[in-house]
Amino acid sequence: MSVLVEFAMFPTDKGESVSEYVSKVIKMIDKSGVKYQLTPMGTVYECDDIKAALEVIEKSYRVLEPYSNRVYSTIKMDIRKSRVDGMEQKIQSIKNKL
């Protein structure tokens, strides 16, 4: 199973730039060993099951919780039972057609 998640999460009361806080979330994901890719508008990661995918979201919130009374997040998920390594497969599929 492949659970691909694209998400962004940040405190809403820290001004124009929130990279200081986003970097704290990325450090947590990096230390967890979850495969991820940082993008300019969010982060994509992949887990083997939905429980693990949702744990990353919850841990991300826990990282930011001490710094803000309000945390904003967007989350998209692509859950596919018959796939592994979806991050690579989806990109390669497009490249093969170019």
C-alpha positions, 0 to 999 in steps of 0.5 A: 500500500502507498499513502501519498500525502501532500500537506502544508502546516504553519502557525497563522500568527507569526508574520509574513515568513513562517519558515522558522516554524516549517523547518521545525516540522521538516526536521521532525519528519527527517528524523522519523525516517519517513520518505519526503520531498520538500516543495515551495508550497508544502511537503510530500511524503509517503507511508505504507499505511494510513495510520502512519500517514496520519501520525506524521500530521499529528506529530507536525501539529504537536511540533507547532502547538507550543508556538501558536494558538492557531495552526493552519493546514492543508492536506491531500492524500492519494491512497492506493492499495496496489502500489509501493514507492508511489512518489517515484512511480508517479513521477516516472510515469509522467517522464515515460510519456514525455 
